[in-house]
């Protein structure tokens, strides 16, 4: 009788032990599965963030002019970009007129330099008064251009020169991005009258 009781007790305990083991194994496997799922979700999020960052980076580099593009801008092209920037209406109306706009690709000096202030600058000119001249030069990644601002009442005698600095990349972005803009700038550059001495 005692042997039967002991045997039954042992079988019951063994059953409980196995059940407990099975439950522990099941919860361990569930935890492992959840951990694996969490890890793969984190990896997917990280991968998505990385792709988004890469796309954003390539998108921003596509929208801004490259440094090689700024280096390819020759003086004739730059003269057109500066003309459009300084006074687009004046430039467009004059370039197509009989008078036209004059450009000399040699830096100004002497009398054209206005007391030496513009030595080394290039100039586009409508061959009128000082207000029809635009002096410009490259300065690293920027372009400096100077125009004459007439005084009160539009009189020349009480006017003054105004110096402006603009990034070359901004000129390119504003006037030299699309194929049609590039074609128009090339057309304008070909229409400059020669102002060499």
C-alpha positions in Angstrom: 0.0 0.0 0.0 2.8 2.3 1.0 4.6 1.4 -2.2 1.6 2.3 -4.3 1.2 5.6 -2.5 4.8 6.5 -3.0 4.7 5.5 -6.6 1.5 7.6 -7.2 3.1 10.5 -5.4 6.2 10.2 -7.5 4.2 10.0 -10.8 2.2 13.1 -9.8 5.3 15.1 -8.9 7.0 14.0 -12.1 3.9 15.2 -14.0 4.0 18.6 -12.3 7.7 18.9 -13.0 7.2 18.1 -16.6 4.3 20.6 -16.9 6.4 23.2 -15.2 9.3 22.6 -17.5 7.0 22.8 -20.5 5.5 26.0 -19.3 9.0 27.5 -18.6 10.2 26.4 -22.1 7.1 27.9 -23.7 7.5 31.2 -21.9 11.2 31.3 -22.7 10.5 30.6 -26.3 7.8 33.3 -26.3 10.2 35.8 -24.8 12.8 34.9 -27.3 10.3 35.3 -30.1 9.2 38.7 -28.8 12.8 39.8 -28.4 13.6 38.7 -32.0 10.5 40.5 -33.3 11.4 43.7 -31.3 15.0 43.5 -32.7 13.8 43.1 -36.3 11.3 46.0 -35.8 14.1 48.2 -34.5 16.3 47.2 -37.5 13.5 48.0 -39.9 13.0 51.4 -38.3 16.8 52.1 -38.4 16.9 51.0 -42.0 14.0 53.2 -42.9 15.5 56.2 -41.1 18.8 55.6 -42.9 17.0 55.5 -46.3 15.1 58.6 -45.4 18.3 60.4 -44.4 20.0 59.3 -47.6 17.1 60.4 -49.7 17.0 63.7 -48.0 20.7 64.2 -48.4 20.6 63.4 -52.1 17.5 65.5 -52.6 19.2 68.6 -51.0 22.4 68.0 -53.1 20.3 67.8 -56.2 18.5 71.1 -55.5 21.7 73.1 -54.9 24.3 73.8 -57.6 27.4 71.7 -57.3 30.8 73.3 -56.9 31.9 72.0 -60.3 28.9 73.8 -61.8 30.0 77.1 -60.2 33.5 76.6 -61.5 32.2 76.1 -65.1 30.6 79.6 -65.2 32.7 81.7 -67.6 32.9 85.5 -67.5 30.3 86.0 -70.4 27.8 83.8 -68.6 28.5 85.5 -65.3 28.0 88.9 -66.9 24.5 87.9 -67.9 23.7 86.4 -64.4 24.9 89.7 -62.8 22.9 91.8 -65.2 19.7 89.8 -64.5 20.4 90.0 -60.7 21.2 93.7 -60.6 18.2 94.9 -62.6 16.4 92.2 -64.7 14.0 94.6 -66.4 16.8 97.0 -67.4 19.0 94.1 -68.6 16.2 92.4 -70.7 15.0 95.6 -72.3 18.5 96.8 -73.2 20.0 93.6 -74.4 17.4 93.3 -77.2 17.5 97.0 -78.1 19.5 98.7 -80.9 21.8 100.2 -78.2 22.4 96.8 -76.6 24.7 96.1 -73.7 28.5 96.2 -74.0 30.8 93.8 -72.3 34.6 93.6 -72.3 36.2 90.5 -70.7 39.3 92.5 -69.7 39.3 93.9 -66.1 38.7 97.7 -66.0 41.5 100.1 -65.1 42.3 103.8 -65.5 39.5 106.2 -66.2 36.9 103.4 -66.4 37.8 102.3 -62.9 36.3 105.4 -61.1 39.3 106.7 -59.1 40.8 103.2 -58.9 37.8 101.9 -56.9 36.9 99.3 -59.5 40.4 98.2 -60.7 40.2 94.5 -61.6 36.4 94.5 -62.0 34.6 93.5 -65.2 31.8 95.8 -66.4 28.6 95.6 -68.4 27.4 98.9 -69.7 24.5 100.4 -71.5 26.8 103.3 -72.6 24.7 105.9 -70.8 25.4 107.6 -67.5 26.9 105.9 -64.5 23.6 104.3 -63.7 23.8 102.2 -66.8 27.1 100.5 -65.7 27.4 97.4 -63.5 30.8 96.5 -62.1 31.4 93.0 -61.0 34.0 90.5 -59.9 34.3 87.0 -58.4 35.3 86.9 -54.7 35.8 83.2 -53.9 32.3 81.6 -53.9 30.7 85.0 -54.1 30.2 87.7 -56.7 30.5 91.4 -55.8 28.6 93.7 -58.1 28.2 97.5 -57.8 25.7 99.8 -59.3 25.1 103.5 -59.2 22.0 104.6 -57.3 20.7 108.0 -58.4 19.9 110.5 -55.7 16.6 112.1 -54.6 14.6 113.2 -57.6 16.6 110.8 -59.9 19.5 113.2 -60.1 23.0 111.8 -60.8 24.9 114.5 -58.9 23.6 113.4 -55.5 23.7 109.6 -56.1 26.2 107.0 -54.9 27.5 103.6 -55.6 25.9 100.6 -53.9 28.0 97.4 -53.5 26.3 94.0 -53.3 27.6 90.6 -52.5 25.7 87.5 -53.6 26.8 83.8 -53.6 27.5 82.5 -57.1 25.4 79.4 -56.3 22.4 81.7 -55.7 22.8 83.3 -59.2 22.9 79.9 -60.7 19.9 78.8 -58.8 17.9 81.8 -59.8 18.9 82.1 -63.5 20.8 79.1 -64.7 19.1 75.9 -63.5 16.7 74.6 -66.2 17.7 73.9 -69.8 15.5 76.8 -71.0 17.3 79.2 -68.6 20.7 78.0 -69.8 19.7 78.5 -73.4 18.4 82.0 -72.7 21.6 83.0 -70.8 23.7 81.6 -73.7 21.6 83.7 -76.2 22.1 86.9 -74.1 25.8 86.3 -73.8 26.1 85.9 -77.6 24.3 89.3 -78.0 26.8 91.4 -75.9 28.4 94.1 -77.9 32.2 94.2 -77.7 33.6 97.0 -75.6 37.3 96.4 -76.0 39.5 99.4 -76.4 
